Amino acid sequence: MPMKAYSTPFSEKLRRIDPVVLICALILSSVSCLMLFGGRHYLKNGTRLFVMQVGATVIGVIAMVIISMIDYEVVLRKLWIPCAVFSVGILAYTLKFGIAVGENRSWIDLKFMTIQPSEFVKTTFIVTFAKHLDLVKKDINKIWVLAGLGAHAGVILLLLLKSGDLGVTLVFCGAVAIMLYCAGLSAFYFIGVLGALFIATPYVWPKLHQYQQERIIYGFNPEGDPLGKGMQPLQGRTCVASGGFFGRGFSGAENYRTLYSAESDFSFSTVCEMFGLLGGAIVIITMAVLVVRIFMIARTARKDAGSFICAGVAAFIVIQTMENVGMCLAMLPVVGITLPLISGGGSSTFAVYLLLGMVQSVASHRVKYFFEREGVGMSRAGADAEIV
C-alpha cells in the first residue's frame, strides 16, 4: 500500500514534552523569582534584576518548547559545524574584546545588558561533542580517536582558561568526562588522567595566578583568612544558618544584604535565609529529580547521540549545583559558579532553558512518526511497529 509523508500535529508535539522536566524547571524558576522579589530593595539593581529574571524565564520556556519540536538529529546533522564555529568564535571574541569582571574577562557588553557567552557555549558545545562522540563511539578507546576528542574539547577549555574563568573551565571538564564515560570510554583512561593530575600538581600549582591559589586554599579553609578571601563563604554560611527551618521571610532576612553576589553566585545562601532549610531542601530535591529524569530520558533515547546530549546537560547541572552549594556552605572554593535556574541573571537562566530544550527534543523524538497509511493516520502502536 502506498505511503505518504506524515506531519505530526502541533498538539501532538506539545503532548510529547516531558512534564517532569518542565515542572522541575518552573519550580526552580519560581523560587528564584520569589527570592529576587523579596530582595528587590536591597540587592544591586534588585527591581531590574527581578523583572529580567521573570522575562528570561518566560522567554526561556517558550524557547524550550520551540526547541523540543525540532528533531535533535536534524540539529546534529545540519548545525554542528555552525555550532563549532560559534563556540570558538564567541569565546575568542570575548577573550579579545570582552569586559573584565574581577579577574575574569568573560562578559560581553551589549549596551542594554551584559551576557556571559560561556553560558550559551554549553549548548553549542554539547551539540558538537555529542555529534563527535556519535561518529567515533565504536572506536572511542583507540588512542587516535581519543586524541581527536581531546583536541575538540581542548580548544574550548583553553579559551575558557585563558579568560581567567577557572570555575566554568572545571565545569566543562566535568561535563566532558561524564559524556566520555557515557560513550563507553574505558575506566583505565580516567585512572590514568587522575594519576597524571596528581603527579603534575606540584608543577601546575606555581603557574596559577595568586588569586586562583588563594581561592583554592581559603576555599577549603575560609577561617584562615576570615577578613579577606574567606569572608564571602563565611558570610554565605551564616546566611544559611540564620534561616533556621522555615526561614526569616522577606523582611526578616538581613544577612544577605551585605553578602557580595547574594543574587547570583550566593543565591542559595539567600534562598536559605529567606525560606530556611525547607526552601533549600526544595531546591536540592527538585534539582535531583530533574537530573534523574534527564538520565531516564537518556536511557530511552532513540539514538546514542540523544543519550550523549542528555548526559552533557545533566553533567552541567550536577557539577554546577554541587560546586555552588558547596561554596555557599563554605566547603568548596569560591569560583564564580551560578546555581542553575536559581541565580539571578538573564543570560544564565535563558541558557539553562536552551539546554533543557535539547533534552525535551530527545524526549519528544523517542518515537518518530514518518508515515501515515493512505487515508488513515498511523496509531502510536503502528508507528512503534514501523521502527526497528
C-alpha positions as CSV (number, residue, x, y, z in Angstrom):
1,M,0.0,0.0,0.0
2,P,1.5,3.4,-0.9
3,M,2.8,5.5,1.9
4,K,3.0,9.3,2.2
5,A,4.8,11.7,4.5
6,Y,3.1,12.4,7.8
7,S,3.4,15.7,9.6
8,T,2.9,15.4,13.3
9,P,0.1,17.8,14.6
10,F,1.2,20.7,16.8
11,S,-1.0,19.4,19.7
12,E,0.8,16.0,19.5
13,K,4.2,17.7,19.7
14,L,3.1,19.6,22.8
15,R,1.9,16.4,24.4
16,R,5.3,14.8,23.9
17,I,7.0,17.5,26.1
18,D,8.3,15.8,29.3
19,P,6.1,17.1,32.2
20,V,8.7,16.3,34.9
21,V,11.4,18.4,33.3
22,L,9.0,21.2,32.7
23,I,7.6,21.2,36.3
24,C,11.0,21.0,37.9
25,A,12.3,23.9,35.8
26,L,9.2,26.0,36.7
27,I,9.6,25.2,40.4
28,L,13.2,26.3,40.4
29,S,12.5,29.5,38.4
30,S,9.6,30.3,40.8
31,V,11.9,30.1,43.8
32,S,14.4,32.3,42.0
33,C,11.8,34.9,41.2
34,L,10.5,34.9,44.8
35,M,14.0,35.3,46.1
36,L,14.7,38.3,43.8
37,F,11.3,39.8,44.5
38,G,11.9,39.6,48.3
39,G,15.3,41.3,47.9
40,R,14.5,43.8,45.2
41,H,15.0,46.7,47.6
42,Y,18.4,45.5,48.9
43,L,20.1,43.7,46.1
44,K,22.1,45.7,43.5
45,N,19.6,46.7,40.7
46,G,17.1,44.5,42.5
47,T,13.9,45.6,40.8
48,R,15.5,45.4,37.3
49,L,17.0,42.1,38.1
50,F,13.7,40.7,39.2
51,V,12.0,41.9,36.0
52,M,14.8,40.5,33.9
53,Q,14.6,37.1,35.6
54,V,10.8,36.9,35.0
55,G,11.3,37.9,31.4
56,A,14.2,35.4,30.9
57,T,12.0,32.6,32.4
58,V,9.1,33.3,30.1
59,I,11.2,33.6,27.0
60,G,13.2,30.6,28.1
61,V,10.2,28.4,28.5
62,I,9.0,29.4,25.0
63,A,12.4,28.7,23.6
64,M,12.5,25.3,25.3
65,V,9.1,24.4,23.8
66,I,10.2,25.5,20.3
67,I,13.5,23.5,20.5
68,S,11.6,20.5,21.8
69,M,9.7,20.4,18.5
70,I,12.9,20.3,16.4
71,D,14.4,16.8,15.9
72,Y,17.8,16.8,17.6
73,E,19.1,14.6,14.8
74,V,18.5,17.4,12.3
75,V,20.3,19.8,14.6
76,L,23.3,17.5,14.9
77,R,23.4,16.8,11.2
78,K,22.9,20.3,9.8
79,L,24.1,22.7,12.6
80,W,27.1,21.0,14.2
81,I,29.6,23.0,12.1
82,P,27.9,26.4,12.7
83,C,27.8,25.5,16.4
84,A,31.5,24.7,16.4
85,V,32.4,28.0,14.7
86,F,30.1,29.9,17.1
87,S,31.7,28.3,20.1
88,V,35.2,29.1,19.2
89,G,34.4,32.5,17.7
90,I,32.4,33.9,20.5
91,L,34.9,32.8,23.2
92,A,37.8,34.2,21.1
93,Y,35.9,37.5,20.7
94,T,35.2,37.6,24.4
95,L,38.9,37.0,25.2
96,K,39.9,39.8,23.0
97,F,37.1,42.4,23.4
98,G,35.1,41.3,26.4
99,I,34.8,43.2,29.6
100,A,36.5,42.1,32.8
101,V,34.5,41.4,35.9
102,G,37.0,40.9,38.7
103,E,39.8,38.8,37.4
104,N,37.8,37.2,34.6
105,R,37.4,38.5,31.1
106,S,34.3,36.5,30.3
107,W,31.5,39.0,29.6
108,I,30.3,41.0,26.6
109,D,28.6,44.3,26.9
110,L,25.6,44.7,24.6
111,K,24.9,48.2,25.9
112,F,21.4,47.3,27.1
113,M,22.7,44.3,29.0
114,T,25.8,42.1,29.6
115,I,26.0,38.5,28.7
116,Q,28.3,35.6,29.6
117,P,29.0,33.8,26.3
118,S,30.2,30.6,28.0
119,E,26.7,30.0,29.2
120,F,25.5,29.7,25.6
121,V,28.6,27.8,24.5
122,K,27.4,25.0,26.8
123,T,24.5,24.2,24.4
124,T,26.6,24.5,21.2
125,F,29.5,22.5,22.7
126,I,27.1,19.7,23.7
127,V,25.8,19.6,20.2
128,T,29.2,19.4,18.6
129,F,30.7,17.0,21.2
130,A,27.7,14.7,21.1
131,K,28.0,14.6,17.3
132,H,31.7,13.8,17.5
133,L,31.0,11.0,20.1
134,D,28.3,9.5,17.9
135,L,30.7,9.4,14.9
136,V,33.5,7.6,16.8
137,K,31.7,5.7,19.6
138,K,32.7,2.3,18.2
139,D,36.4,3.2,18.3
140,I,36.4,5.5,21.3
141,N,39.0,3.6,23.3
142,K,41.6,3.9,20.5
143,I,44.3,6.5,21.2
144,W,43.9,8.4,17.9
145,V,40.2,8.7,18.4
146,L,40.6,9.9,22.0
147,A,43.3,12.4,20.8
148,G,40.7,13.9,18.4
149,L,38.1,14.2,21.1
150,G,40.7,15.8,23.4
151,A,41.6,18.3,20.8
152,H,37.9,19.1,20.2
153,A,37.3,19.8,23.9
154,G,40.8,21.2,24.5
155,V,40.2,24.3,22.2
156,I,37.1,25.3,24.2
157,L,38.8,24.6,27.6
158,L,41.9,26.6,26.6
159,L,39.9,29.6,25.6
160,L,37.9,29.4,28.9
161,L,41.0,29.1,30.9
162,K,42.7,32.0,29.1
163,S,39.7,34.2,30.1
164,G,40.5,33.5,33.7
165,D,37.3,31.7,34.4
166,L,38.6,28.7,36.3
167,G,35.2,27.7,37.7
168,V,33.5,27.5,34.3
169,T,36.5,25.6,32.9
170,L,36.3,23.0,35.6
171,V,32.5,22.6,34.9
172,F,33.2,22.0,31.2
173,C,36.0,19.5,32.2
174,G,33.5,17.5,34.3
175,A,30.8,17.6,31.5
176,V,33.4,16.3,29.0
177,A,34.4,13.5,31.4
178,I,30.8,12.4,32.0
179,M,30.0,12.4,28.3
180,L,33.1,10.3,27.5
181,Y,32.1,7.8,30.3
182,C,28.6,7.5,28.9
183,A,30.0,7.0,25.4
184,G,31.9,3.9,26.7
185,L,35.4,5.2,27.5
186,S,37.4,2.7,29.5
187,A,37.9,3.4,33.2
188,F,41.6,2.9,32.8
189,Y,41.8,6.3,31.0
190,F,40.1,8.1,33.8
191,I,42.5,6.4,36.3
192,G,45.4,7.5,34.1
193,V,44.3,11.1,34.0
194,L,43.8,11.3,37.7
195,G,47.2,9.8,38.2
196,A,48.7,12.3,35.8
197,L,47.0,15.2,37.6
198,F,48.3,14.1,40.9
199,I,51.9,14.0,39.6
200,A,51.5,17.3,37.7
201,T,50.1,19.2,40.7
202,P,53.4,20.4,42.1
203,Y,54.4,21.7,38.6
204,V,51.0,23.3,37.8
205,W,50.4,25.0,41.1
206,P,53.1,27.6,40.8
207,K,51.7,28.6,37.3
208,L,48.3,29.6,38.8
209,H,47.7,33.2,39.5
210,Q,48.0,34.2,43.1
211,Y,44.3,35.0,43.4
212,Q,43.5,31.5,42.0
213,Q,45.8,29.9,44.6
214,E,44.2,31.9,47.4
215,R,40.7,30.9,46.2
216,I,41.6,27.2,46.4
217,I,43.4,27.5,49.8
218,Y,40.9,29.6,51.6
219,G,38.0,27.9,49.8
220,F,38.7,24.8,51.8
221,N,39.8,26.7,54.9
222,P,37.9,30.1,54.9
223,E,38.7,30.5,58.6
224,G,42.3,31.0,57.6
225,D,41.5,34.4,56.1
226,P,38.2,35.5,57.6
227,L,38.5,39.1,56.7
228,G,39.8,38.5,53.2
229,K,39.3,35.6,50.8
230,G,37.4,33.6,53.4
231,M,34.9,36.4,54.2
232,Q,32.4,35.7,51.4
233,P,32.0,32.0,52.0
234,L,31.7,32.5,55.8
235,Q,29.0,35.1,55.2
236,G,27.2,32.7,52.9
237,R,27.3,30.0,55.5
238,T,26.0,32.5,58.1
239,C,23.0,33.3,55.9
240,V,22.2,29.5,55.6
241,A,22.4,29.0,59.3
242,S,20.4,32.1,60.2
243,G,17.4,31.0,58.2
244,G,16.5,28.2,60.5
245,F,14.0,25.6,59.3
246,F,11.2,27.9,57.9
247,G,13.4,30.9,57.1
248,R,13.2,34.6,58.1
249,G,11.0,35.7,55.3
250,F,11.4,38.8,53.1
251,S,11.6,41.3,55.8
252,G,13.4,39.3,58.5
253,A,16.3,38.2,56.3
254,E,19.1,40.7,56.7
255,N,22.5,38.9,56.4
256,Y,22.3,38.5,52.7
257,R,22.0,42.3,52.2
258,T,25.8,42.7,52.8
259,L,26.7,39.5,51.0
260,Y,28.6,40.0,47.8
261,S,26.8,38.3,44.8
262,A,23.9,37.4,47.0
263,E,21.6,37.4,43.9
264,S,23.9,35.3,41.7
265,D,26.8,33.1,42.9
266,F,25.4,33.1,46.5
267,S,21.8,32.9,45.7
268,F,21.5,29.6,47.5
269,S,22.5,31.3,50.7
270,T,19.9,34.0,50.1
271,V,17.2,31.4,49.5
272,C,18.1,29.6,52.7
273,E,17.9,32.7,54.8
274,M,14.6,33.8,53.3
275,F,12.9,30.3,53.1
276,G,15.0,28.3,55.6
277,L,16.2,24.7,55.4
278,L,12.8,23.9,53.9
279,G,13.4,26.2,50.9
280,G,17.0,24.9,50.5
281,A,15.7,21.3,50.6
282,I,13.1,22.1,48.0
283,V,15.8,23.4,45.7
284,I,18.1,20.5,46.1
285,I,15.4,17.8,45.8
286,T,13.9,19.5,42.8
287,M,17.4,19.7,41.2
288,A,17.9,16.0,42.0
289,V,14.6,15.0,40.4
290,L,15.4,17.0,37.3
291,V,18.8,15.3,36.9
292,V,17.4,11.8,37.5
293,R,14.7,12.5,35.0
294,I,17.2,13.7,32.4
295,F,19.2,10.4,32.8
296,M,16.0,8.4,32.4
297,I,15.3,10.2,29.1
298,A,18.9,9.4,28.1
299,R,18.3,5.7,28.7
300,T,15.2,5.7,26.4
301,A,16.7,8.0,23.7
302,R,16.1,6.8,20.1
303,K,19.8,7.3,19.2
304,D,23.0,7.3,21.1
305,A,23.6,10.9,20.2
306,G,20.4,11.8,22.2
307,S,21.8,10.0,25.2
308,F,25.1,11.9,24.9
309,I,23.1,15.2,24.8
310,C,21.2,14.3,27.9
311,A,24.4,13.2,29.7
312,G,26.0,16.5,28.9
313,V,23.1,18.6,30.2
314,A,22.8,16.5,33.4
315,A,26.5,16.9,33.9
316,F,26.4,20.7,33.7
317,I,23.5,20.8,36.2
318,V,25.0,18.3,38.7
319,I,28.5,19.9,38.7
320,Q,27.3,23.5,39.0
321,T,24.8,22.6,41.7
322,M,27.4,20.7,43.8
323,E,30.0,23.4,43.4
324,N,27.6,26.3,44.1
325,V,26.0,24.7,47.2
326,G,29.5,23.7,48.4
327,M,30.8,27.3,48.3
328,C,27.7,28.7,49.9
329,L,28.3,26.3,52.8
330,A,32.0,27.3,52.9
331,M,33.1,23.8,52.0
332,L,34.4,24.4,48.5
333,P,36.4,27.2,46.8
334,V,34.5,30.3,45.5
335,V,34.9,30.1,41.8
336,G,32.0,32.1,40.4
337,I,29.6,29.4,39.5
338,T,25.9,30.1,39.3
339,L,23.2,27.8,40.6
340,P,21.1,26.7,37.6
341,L,17.7,28.5,37.3
342,I,18.1,29.9,40.8
343,S,20.8,32.5,40.4
344,G,19.7,35.8,39.1
345,G,20.9,36.7,35.6
346,G,19.0,36.7,32.3
347,S,21.7,35.0,30.2
348,S,22.3,32.3,32.7
349,T,18.6,31.4,33.1
350,F,17.9,31.6,29.4
351,A,20.9,29.4,28.6
352,V,19.7,26.7,31.0
353,Y,16.3,26.6,29.3
354,L,18.1,26.1,25.9
355,L,19.9,23.1,27.4
356,L,16.5,21.7,28.7
357,G,15.1,22.4,25.3
358,M,17.6,19.9,23.8
359,V,16.6,17.4,26.5
360,Q,13.0,17.9,25.6
361,S,13.9,17.4,21.9
362,V,15.4,14.0,22.8
363,A,12.3,13.1,24.9
364,S,9.8,14.3,22.2
365,H,11.5,12.3,19.5
366,R,11.9,9.0,21.2
367,V,9.1,7.8,18.8
368,K,9.2,9.3,15.4
369,Y,6.2,9.3,13.0
370,F,7.3,9.1,9.5
371,F,4.3,7.9,7.6
372,E,0.6,7.5,7.6
373,R,-1.3,5.0,5.6
374,E,-3.3,6.2,2.7
375,G,-6.4,7.9,4.1
376,V,-5.8,6.7,7.7
377,G,-3.2,8.1,10.2
378,M,-1.0,5.5,11.9
379,S,-1.7,4.9,15.5
380,R,1.1,5.1,18.2
381,A,1.3,1.3,18.2
382,G,1.5,1.2,14.4
383,A,4.3,3.8,14.5
384,D,6.2,1.8,17.1
385,A,5.9,-1.3,14.9
386,E,7.4,0.6,12.0
387,I,10.6,1.4,14.0
388,V,13.2,-1.3,14.1
